[in-house]
Amino acid sequence: MESLTDLSLSIPTEAIALLLIAAFVAGFVDSIAGGGGLITVPALLLAGVPPIAALATNKVQGLFGAGMAAITYARAGHVNLRAQIGTALLSFAGGVCGALLASTLPTDVIRLGLPVLLIGVALFFALKPGLSDIDGHRRLSPLAFSAGFVPFIGFYDGLLGPGTGAFFMLGFVGLAGYGILKATAHTKLLNFASNIGGLAGFLLVAKPLWALGLAMGAAQIAGAYIGSKLATRVGARLIRPVLVITATALALRLLWDWF
């Protein structure tokens, strides 16, 4: 395998500039509704990064956007990150397991079902009445939600990844009864943890482009900061339509790749 430096140097300067722009936009979108990988993974592949290295590099740069969004929402008082540490560890463990099993599970079957699930997420947030920043009815206890739902989504993030933020959002709103802004804030640390877990698993089988991933991570920080600040001010009026559009776009992208 080529060294990381050789792989980075093989990417034209113009392509690197476009990757940084893609990372900024992904950080902005991901901080509001998830789905940043819809932008960055295709961009890395189009830049000539090998698929397995693209997935690993995407995990590196994605850490920064999720981390910045988590910190920004916490500073605004929408989430207590310390209270989420135990749940985040479960998400991390799920991410590790998913990445380690990525080469052995029938991911093609999962990919085929993903567009259906994402369209379902989009329809839920588009059509369900009463969705707002006000908390609703809780269907699972905090323990059941943390132990049952969170590791499953973390596992999916390590295995495939696209739409992880949207699935976490669906769980927080539909099962934990959170309002949309509160749900968005609570997804970020869990997404950050599953990203670390996925990266840890990928490091056993792939080498990310560290220099490129860190540069894209800096752009992610800027995009995530602006997106989370905007979401904090506007709330459900912004998050809900962005989530619907992102989930639908991701479903269409997956269908396009499949066919």
Secondary structure, DSSP 4 states (H G I P E B T S, - for coil): ---HHHHHHTS-HHHHHHHHHHHHHHHHHHHHHS-THHHHHHHHHHTT--HHHHHHHHHHHHHHHHHHHHHHHHHTTS--TGGGHHHHHHHHHHHHHHHHTTTTS-HHHHHHHHHHHHHHHHHHHHH-TT-SSS-----S-HHHIIIIIHHHHHHHHHHT-TTHHHHHHHHHHHTS---HHHHHHHHHHHHHHHHHHHHHHHTTT----HHHHHHHHHHHHHHHHHHHHHHHHHTHHHHHHHHHHHHHHHHHHHHHHH-
